[in-house]
């Protein structure tokens, strides 16, 4: 057995898992949390990739109590689609409010030998480790063990894993990636922003020089993802087909993330009284007519009206992660309309081409302008580093 400490700036756990997969006949893994960065790192590892390419099975179970967001689910779905008969993925979902699903281990069979990698790192970039020379380096302090078992020891370990998997199947805790409860929890996880209260100490000031201000605390997403745009889109939408919102080329590409190739994203409506609708998977694409539309079904429930001053219905959307969004619709008849409309500036005068007003802002800007904005629409911040 080998016992290993992983330091920030190294990727010892990722390398240990990949080494355990050398010439493996089959394998699997169980991780409490998963992120797109961690998922890509695992399945792009040479020996994991070779195992699947050679037609050998891998079964992955991820928890969803925290961290695992919509981007991670969609990433896993795309990986499964690449190996539909070989890669199986389930999500561990439970109803124990005072408990957390927290195991992290993987296993691989080669002939009669079982290799177990058991340790503290999650299926995230920070947990698996990142090779870096940055100061301070990224990643977590983790510890793990690698065991090579054979004979009765290997059979006993595999029996324990198999019995646990069977028990979870029987109790209904292993769900599919597209289960509605799984999607709802992934959207909730995507709202969370992490901010560490630990900051690099500023250099001591020279004599007689005022001490510098404390460094600002910046909230970050899982894996330190940069969304590339302010998180909130406020945009007028023109009258369109039932259930469709024309968001324009700029918003579709820069905010919603369309990059020229069709892909799925998750959207969830939030009513103005803060009730969450179902999570819907919609396709981002541009048709031959070059229409930049989204299927937002909640619009179909509202009558489209134009104000006397030519004001239009407004879409307010929040980017939770790179592939999930919550949105609400503010019609011109709403008591909240004035608050939201003022964010967009003046309505173009009559006689000019009527372009839809649009602005991208930070969540705090929306809260300041619209005090009664639905709380579930916006991110929440935890004063803790990302696990």
Order of alpha helices (4+ residues) and beta strands (2+ residues): beta-alpha-beta-alpha-alpha-beta-alpha-beta-beta-beta-alpha-beta-alpha-beta-alpha-beta-beta-beta-beta-beta-beta-beta-beta-alpha-beta-alpha-beta
